Structure formats: C-alpha cells, structure tokens
C-alpha cells in the first residue's frame, strides 16, 4: 500500500521538467477521490494557456505511468486563488509593493504594504493614526510568527 506522500512526490518529479521559464510549484493536493490539484505560480504571472499546457502534459504522463491504473483520477492545474495564503518565499517576493493582511500565530492581525522580503522575515509598511497625527511605520515580521498572509486586492 502506498503512503499518502508517495503519489505527491511522484507527481512532483514528473511535473518539474514541465515547469518552464519562471513557473514554480506552490503545492500539490490529492483528495481521497483521486482529485489531484496542482497549484503553480510564476514570477511574471501565470497565464491560463500555461496551466492548460502543463495540465495536458501531466495528464498524459499520469495515464502512461499508470499511477491510477483504472484511470480513476481527475487533474486540475491552476494558480492559487486570490484568497489563498502565501506559502513560499518566492510568492512573498513576487508580491512586494502589494497590500498584505498578515494573521500572526497569536491571532492578531497586521495589514500593510509589503516593502521588503528577507530570508527569514517580511517588512510591512503601514499608517498609524489619522489626519495630522498619521505616521508611516515599518514592521519586520518573522515568517515563523506568521499563521497566514493573504494579498489584499484593491479596486
């Protein structure tokens, strides 16, 4: 019997050569119904046609390699949704200059513009106070203290 991490690792190995340019793997999830969800991102943004190309190529490999011998699987390749938390250092770097909502391990929240990403932390810039008392502040937050960070979309 295969343990749960084996199919994910196998899919990761098959996927790596398909990731061209600045495309990178964020995560792979496999539901008990053999629904495989592959989340990709790219430093320059990920287009639908890139996801489609990778989906077709990976689907063919999955069929040929017989990971699911009865063909009983589904495959979805997409970028993480806008409401998905950032998971990787590379995603933080890609989002420099954007507004982030950061939920800390103690459940407190910080919202500010991501202005710098270091190896172990992110630096947020935010306004404290109102009107004439408004002050621009910076806070460095260690990744180990972040429960989740979500890019805030402004309209």
Secondary structure as the mmCIF struct_conf table of DSSP 4:
data_model
#
loop_
_struct_conf.conf_type_id
_struct_conf.id
_struct_conf.beg_label_comp_id
_struct_conf.beg_label_asym_id
_struct_conf.beg_label_seq_id
_struct_conf.end_label_comp_id
_struct_conf.end_label_asym_id
_struct_conf.end_label_seq_id
HELX_RH_AL_P HELX_RH_AL_P1 UNK A 4 UNK A 16
TURN_TY1_P TURN_TY1_P1 UNK A 17 UNK A 18
TURN_TY1_P TURN_TY1_P2 UNK A 21 UNK A 22
STRN STRN1 UNK A 23 UNK A 30
TURN_TY1_P TURN_TY1_P3 UNK A 32 UNK A 33
STRN STRN2 UNK A 35 UNK A 42
TURN_TY1_P TURN_TY1_P4 UNK A 43 UNK A 44
HELX_RH_AL_P HELX_RH_AL_P2 UNK A 48 UNK A 65
TURN_TY1_P TURN_TY1_P5 UNK A 66 UNK A 70
STRN STRN3 UNK A 74 UNK A 79
HELX_LH_PP_P HELX_LH_PP_P1 UNK A 80 UNK A 81
TURN_TY1_P TURN_TY1_P6 UNK A 82 UNK A 83
BEND BEND1 UNK A 84 UNK A 84
HELX_LH_PP_P HELX_LH_PP_P2 UNK A 85 UNK A 86
BEND BEND2 UNK A 88 UNK A 88
HELX_RH_AL_P HELX_RH_AL_P3 UNK A 89 UNK A 94
TURN_TY1_P TURN_TY1_P7 UNK A 95 UNK A 97
BEND BEND3 UNK A 98 UNK A 98
STRN STRN4 UNK A 99 UNK A 104
TURN_TY1_P TURN_TY1_P8 UNK A 105 UNK A 106
BEND BEND4 UNK A 107 UNK A 107
STRN STRN5 UNK A 109 UNK A 117
BEND BEND5 UNK A 119 UNK A 120
STRN STRN6 UNK A 121 UNK A 128
BEND BEND6 UNK A 129 UNK A 130
HELX_RH_3T_P HELX_RH_3T_P1 UNK A 131 UNK A 133
STRN STRN7 UNK A 135 UNK A 142
HELX_RH_3T_P HELX_RH_3T_P2 UNK A 143 UNK A 145
STRN STRN8 UNK A 146 UNK A 151
HELX_LH_PP_P HELX_LH_PP_P3 UNK A 152 UNK A 153
#
